[in-house]
Amino acid sequence: MKTKAVKIKVLAGDGNIASARGMAKRLATLGYRVKRIDRAERSDFALNTVYHAADHAATAEEIVKKLGGSTITMPLTWQSIFDLIIVTGRKP
């Protein structure tokens, strides 16, 4: 799948919008285009989390490997216009 075709939203899950902006820049260097940056509804995410739509699990795993560190992947369990929602955590 082409990296630019994936719809990605990055959320600050650590309470600091700068972490979401930083993540968006990291993803851009990997060839992904982030469509939206915002704050998560809560700010107690411990780890970077890549939520993925059912047909984007492989892309999510690819991003997790590239980001490294304390990044995990989880399925999206709610409706979203985004293929991936990446939430920054307190432990990069």
N, C-alpha and C positions, 0 to 999 in steps of 0.2 A: 504494500500500500504506500502511496506517495505521502511523504511527511507533511507536505503543505495542504493536503486534502483533509487531514484529520482536524476536527473541530475541538479545540482545547480551551478550557477555562482554568485559570490559576487562582486559587483562593489563599489568603493569608490565614492559616490555621493556628498561628502562634500569637495573634494579636497585633502583628507589625506588618503593615502593608508593604514595607520595603522588602520583606522576605518574598512576597509574591512577585514583586517587580524583578528581584534578583533571579528567581526561578524562571520567569518568562525570558530573561536574557540568556540563561543557561540553555533553555530549550531552543531558543533562536540559533545559538551556536551549533546545536545538534541538527538543525534543519527544520525544526517545527515552527509553525506560526501560531501564536497564542491569540485567540479572538477576544478574550476578556480577562481582566484582572480585577479582583474585588476582595473583600474581607469575608471570611467564613462566618457562619452564624454563631459559632463558638470559637474560643481561642485556646483550647486546651489539647490540641493535637500534639502528641509526643513525637510522632514520626512523620516524615513526608509520605503522603498517601496518594497513590494514583488510582482513582476510581475509573472503571471502564465499562462501556456498553458491551453487551454480549459478543458482538462481532468485532471488538477491538482488544480482546485479551492479549493477543500476540504483540500488538503495538505497545500496550501497557507494560508487558514484560520486557520488551526491548528498551523502553525508557527507564524502567527500574534498573536494568543492568548498566545503562549508560550513566545514570545519576549516581549509582552506588550508595555507599553510606547506609543510613538507616531508612531506606525507602522501601515501602511495601505496596502491594497492589490489592485492590478489593473490587468486587463487581458493583456496578451502579444498581441500586435497588429502588430507584425512583426514576420517574420520567425526566428526561433532559434533552435539550436540543444539542448538547455537546456530546462528543464521542468519548472524551476523556476530561475528567475534572481532577486537577492536581492540587492537593492541599498541603501547604508547607507546615512542618512541625517544628517543635523546639529543638530537636536533635537532627542536625543536617545530614 
